[in-house]
Amino acid sequence: MSNDELLEILSQTKDVEKVQSHLRKVFENMVELEFQPDKTISGMYSGEKEFIKTLSILDPKEKKVEDWMGEVE
C-alpha cells in the first residue's frame, strides 16, 4: 500500500464508506463492509461473496479510522 493510499484512508473519517475501495489491500480476502443506513458496520463480505456478521455493531463515526478498522480486524 502506498503512502498516498494510506493518506486517503486517514482522510476519510467523515465518509467511512469511501474506505471500501482499499479493503483488499488492508485485509486479506475482505472486499466489502456492510453499512447500515446510519453508517454503522454490521458485517463484511469475502472475495467469494461469503458474508460474516460482526459480533456487535461497529460505529465508526465516533472514532478515528485506524481505531474502527482495528475493531473490524
Secondary structure, DSSP 8 states (H G I E B T S, - for coil): --HHHHHHHHT-SS-GGGGGGGHHHHSTTEEEEEE-TTS-EEEEEETT--EEEEEEEE-GGGS-HHHHHHHH-
